[in-house]
Amino acid sequence: MQYKIFPTGSTIINSERAIVHGFNIRATATAVVNVYDNIAATGDPVFKINVSTTESVSYDSFKGIPFNTGIFVEVASGTATGSIFFE
């Protein structure tokens, strides 16, 4: 298993098939973070995470969720950073 940290903004986490096992997101200002099964912010997000100011949100899945195309994270509004755990 590996993890990648993402800064505020949008970024490709992985550009191939993967299984997402979790994430941890922290906001310094109320934020919306979208996680896509894609290499760009297109289509419907698999996760749409709302994070309040100074809050942390975590998700952990033992089985994992398959992402067939890639993993793309978009901080759609606000300020947030975090990490994605995948294999």
Beta strands, then each sheet from edge to edge (+ up, - down):
strand 1: 2-6
strand 2: 10-14
strand 3: 18-36
strand 4: 47-51
strand 5: 56-67
strand 6: 71-86
sheet 1: 1+ 6- 2+
sheet 2: 1+ 6- 3+ 4-
sheet 3: 1+ 6- 3+ 5-
end
